[in-house]
Amino acid sequence: MIRTFKPIATLRKLVDYIWVVDFDFLADDHREDVIMPLGYFNIIFNYGSAYRLVGEDPEMVIPNTAVIGQMKRAKYVRYGQQLYQIGITLTPLGFIQLFQVSSLELTERIVQAYDVDPDLDELYQKMMGFKDVEQHILAINHYLLHRIALNKRNTDRIEKMLTYVEREYENLNIVSMAKFFGISVSTLERFFKKHIGLTPKSYGDIVKFRKYVEDEGLRENMQYRYYDQSHLIKTSKKFAGRTVKELEKLPDELTLRYVWHGQEL
């Protein structure tokens, strides 16, 4: 079972959603999964079998309390027999407002949550004793609200830049964006990369792909929104590890099945 929960109103700009994945038994041929670059940061609490990042050199066992930074391309994981995870999907703005760690330090990295905030380990241990999801959600919301109160930062400028990319993703032009904010292209790229972990162009490419992936109506016209078929295939393989046609055939990977087919698991 995969369940997602919308954030409370106070956290709406900071949290995309909270999610729970619960499978008592995964057959050996259904344990591969993909971490898709969607422009978000993820905090993951693992209460099931150990799981690891594969296809990398070296491969790594992912910590039970982990933070996943911005990814530039799909990463592959392999689960154990029992899968139970609780995750918090943070917007880039959310990560900036919650933590003192630079977003750039986490680009293409999966790190111990303790290295981002020691209180995340405490939250993990606390939630281990809970028996229902409602208690988990309440504890997570309490933690996030507490972090916001502690880490007040002026994020107006980066919030406006993120809004710009979300609005202009279809035909994002970095020169036009720099002119809009009254700065040079190099200054824009340095500032954006420092706070988001990616250049505006890289982030914009991810946002565009995510918009079409998450909206079934937009997805139907996806082939017409890229320069040509070759560009779409290359982009889809980069961010999802599969072509669009392959994704439509209900792939085995849990994340891809959920993102493309919703509850049809």
N, C-alpha and C positions, 0 to 999 in steps of 0.2 A: 504494500500500500504506500502511495505517495500522497501526502497532504500538504497544502500550503495555506498560510494564514496571513491576511492583510495586517499591516501595522496599525496601531492606534493612531488617532489623528495627530497627536503631538510628534510622532515619529515618521510621518508620511514622507517627508523629503529625504529622510536619512535611511530608511529601511524599505527595500522593495517588497520583501516578504520573509516570513519565517517558515521553514519547511521541516517536515518529518518524513523519513523514509524507514519503513518497517517491513522486513521480510524475514520470517522465521527460518526459511531454508532457501538457499539459492543453489540450483544445480550447477555443476562445474562449468557448463557451456553458457551460463547466463551471468557470469561474474565479472565480465569485462564492462567497463563504463568509460565515459568521456567527460572531462571537464571542459566545457565550452567557454571561450572568451565572450562574455556578454557585457563587459564594461563595468562589472561589479566586483566587490570584495566579498569573500565568504568566510564566516566563522563556522567551524564544524566541530560538533561534539560527537564523538564516536563511542557508542555503548555496545557495539556488536563485536564481531571477529575483527582481527587486525586486517588492514588493507594497505595496499602499496601503490606507489606510482611506478608504472612500467613503461618500457620503451625509451627510457632515459639512461644515461651513463654517468654515474651509477644509478641503479634503481634504488628506491628508498621506501621504507615503511613510513606511512604518514602518521604523525602523532595523533593521539586520541583527542587532544584539543589543538586544533590547527587553524591558522589563518591563511587563506589563499589570496594572494595579491592579484593585480592585473595580469592577465595572460594574453599573449600575442597570437597564440595558435592553440589548437586543441591538444590537451594532455590526456593520457590514458591511465586508468587505474584498474586494479583487480581486487575485488572484494573477497572476503572469506565466506564461510558457509552461512553465517548469520549476520544480517545487516540491520542495524538500528542506529540511525543518525538523526541529530537535530541540527539544523543549520540556520544561520542568520545571513541573509543576503543584503549587504549594505550598498547603497549608492556611493559613488566617489565622494559626494558631499558628506555623507554619513560617516565615512571613514575619517575624513579630515576633522570633522567636528568631535568625534569620539576619542581619537587617539593622538598622541604626540609624535608617533613614528611617521617618518616621511613615506608617502605613497610610493615614491621612486625606489625606496629600499626594498619594497616587496614585489616589484615587477618581475614576473616570471618565476616567482618563488612561493613555496609552501613552507611556513615556519611554525615553530612552537608558539601556541597562543600566549604562553607565558612571556615570550620576548616582546609581545605587543602590549600586553597588560596582564600582570600576575593575577588580577582578580578574575580573569577568565577561567583559570584553573580552579579557583574557589567556587565559581558558578557551576563548573562541570561536576565537581564533587557534590555540591548541594543538590543538583538536579538528579543525581544518580539515585537518590532516595525517594524521588517522586514516582507515583504510580499512574498518573494520568497527564495527558498533554496540556490540559488547562493550567496545571501547576507549573509546567515548564514554560508556557507562554507568559504567565504572570511573573515568574522569576526573571525571564529574559527582559521583559519590559521594564521591570524595576531596575535591573542592571543598566540598561541603556539610558534611562532617564537620569540615573545617578551620574553616569559618565558625562552626559551633556552638561549637567549642573557644574561639574568639576572643570570642564575643559571649554570654557567660553572663548570662541575665536571669531574674528571678523572674516567671514567667508563670502561677503557680498560679491566681490569681483569674480572669484572662481565660480560662484553659483550662476552669475550672469553668463559666463563663458560656457558652462555646461548647458544652460538653457538654450544658448545660441546654437550649439552643435545639435542638440535634440530637435531644434526647429528646422535647421538648415541641412540636416543629414543627407537629404536626397541629392543636393548639388553643392556640397560643402566646398568652399574655396578659401584657402588659408590666407591669401592676400586680402581678400574682401573682409575676412574676419579680423585681421590685424588692423585694417583701416577703420572698421566699425568700433574697435576699442581704442583707437588712437595710439597704437604702438607699432613697432617694427615687427616683421615676421619672426626674426630671430628672438626678440624679446617675448613675443607670444609663445613661441615653441618652448623656450626655456621655462617660462612661468607655468605653462600648462603641464609640461612634463614633470616638473618638480612637485606639483600638487596632485596630479592625476596618475602619474606613473607612465603615461604614454604621450606621444605628440598629438596635437589636435587631429592630424590626418589619420593616424592609426586608430585613435579613439572613435573618430567619425566613421571609419570603415566598419568597426565593430558595432556601433550603434545602428548603422544602416542594415547590417545583416540581422541583428537582433529584432529590429522593428518588423522585418518581413517574416522572420521565423515565428514570432510570437502572435502574429495576426493572420488568421487563416485567410481572410479576404485579401490582404496584401500579398500573401504567399502565392496565390493563384497567378498573380501578374509578375512574379519575381524575375522571370526570364527576360522581361522587357525593361527591367530597372538596372541592368548591368550592360556594359559596353557590347559584349557579345556572349555567346554560349560558353566559350572558353574561359572568359573572365569569371562568369558565374560558377563554373565547375571548380576553378582554382580557388575562389573565395570560399565556397562551401566546404571543400576539402580542408582548407586551412583552418576554418573556425569550427567545423563539425566533424571532420574526419571522414566525411562521406559526401557524395554528390547529392543534389536535391532529389533526383530520381531514386537513389538508394534509400534516402530518408523516408520517402513516401511509402516504402514497402515494410513498415513497422520493424525497424532494426532491433536487435537484441539488447543493445545498451539501454539501461533504464533511463538515463537522462535524455537521450535522443528520442526515445519512445514517448516520454512525458511531454517534452517540449513540442514535438511535432504532432502528437496524437492525443494529448490530454490524458484523460482517465482511461483510455483504451489500452489497458495493460494486460 
